[in-house]
Amino acid sequence: MMPYVVVVAGLGRCGTSLTMQMLHAAGFPCVGEAPAFEDAATQHRVEPAWFSEQAGKAVKILDPQRVGIPRSALTAVIWLDRDPEQQAKSQCKFVEMLGYGFNNRSAQRRCMKQLALDRATARGTFAGRNTLDLRFEDLIVSPGTAAARIAMFLEPWKSLDVATMKAVVRKRDVKCAPDMSIELSLIDGIRVGATA
């Protein structure tokens, strides 16, 4: 069994869900349900005992500067980043859809400033740990290369099919879409698969 917890981490709207979908498609055990792969245990402070029990699985952790990554288990981190302007637009769009804020230029500027502050602190939560840095843009533009990098990173513990991982990525622009059609199509795809 793989002794590491694989943490797929980043600040919101950076490609963590897509990375988890790629891992899941290749047969890597993932905590949480598709398409988001979010678990209640990672929404607030992550408990060390629970975290240790996830060895051999991928765990998505958004905003690690807020919830922490315990040192209770060996950890391999896949860190996702994104162009700050596009990430801010995507965050504001998502928050507005949930009814918690507004999606306008002022909100996007505030969000970009907060992302800049949070990024360094978030990265500090896994300093000294085995880390693979990926960008959202690379997942979209070069999914085969990104999948190969993930597979190589995890190869000491599990062999992953790069073609299967690549096939998960939908062709799209790296810029933030003006609506939630991509996200909603993923959710609809999961519903259709569950009823088929």
Secondary structure by P-SEA (a helix, b strand, c coil): cccccccccccccccaaaaaaaaaaacccccccccccccccccccccaaaaaacccbbbbbccccccccccccbbbbbbbbcaaaaaaaaaaaaaaaaccccccaaaaaaaaaaaaaaaaaaaacccccbbbbbbcccccccaaaaaaaaaaaacccccccaaaaaaacccccccccccaaaaaaaaaaaaaaaac
